[in-house]
């Protein structure tokens, strides 16, 4: 099936109206919705999985605007597979937040660069499964230092065989930048382990005070939050650690927003440059 002009307009209309294709696409990843939409629209399932990952499986106004902007720019006559591969190359080189910037000084850089070269090759001719396996094995061989290169490892899969790898690239990119922030701010596993029992204890207490969550109870969240604040106020021995935790969380939230914005912009720019005869 080809993503022709008629199917393109039908998909755009469906997303605007929150129709059955949009609902299927934005459903739980394990529901198989993106596969059914791919079969109906002619778009490659790897692109659809990336689309909804970048939109957070959400239909908030900002995400909806992104879906519509991207879908409107994909030329009829292409299934979007090359678009995903071109996005891989784009986010590798992005100034500041690009994946390469986070691993240039690590042992993973050479093997990660080899994966990017293979991705580039795959845009012009088929790459044998053995070549993808060899690239993954070489990058994985660096062992425990693999975390910053996880998004590149996800790139080293044949998208026809493992289409969900496109979304894993984005999630891995987010995780890698989160790790960089934690390291920069000195947040450790030991710090998290020290706070975890308090979080669990305070959450149970706050639930007991506020009662079971009720979406129709406008005051539930304020009662729950007030109970949590009281618990933390009573534990002055943890106040410094909690403040550091809040600072790390705020920095991670800001960074994830920046990465998401950069990822969306890069994919749209790649779509603008995609030719109708590109598969």
Secondary structure, DSSP 8 states (H G I E B T S, - for coil): ----HHHHHHHHHHHHTT-HHHHHHTS-GGGTHHHHHHHHH---HHHHHHHHHHTTT--SHHHHHHHHHHHHHS-TT--SHHHHHHHHHHHHH-TTT-HHHHHTTSTTHHHHHHHHHHHHHHTTS---HHHHHHHHHHHHTTGGGGGGGHHHHHHSS-TTT-TTHHHHHHHHHHHHHHHHHHHHTT--HHHHHHHHHHHHHHHHHHHHHH-S--TT-TTHHHHHHHHHHHHHHT-GGGHHHHHHHHHHHHHHHHHHHHHHHHHHHHHHHHHHH--TT--
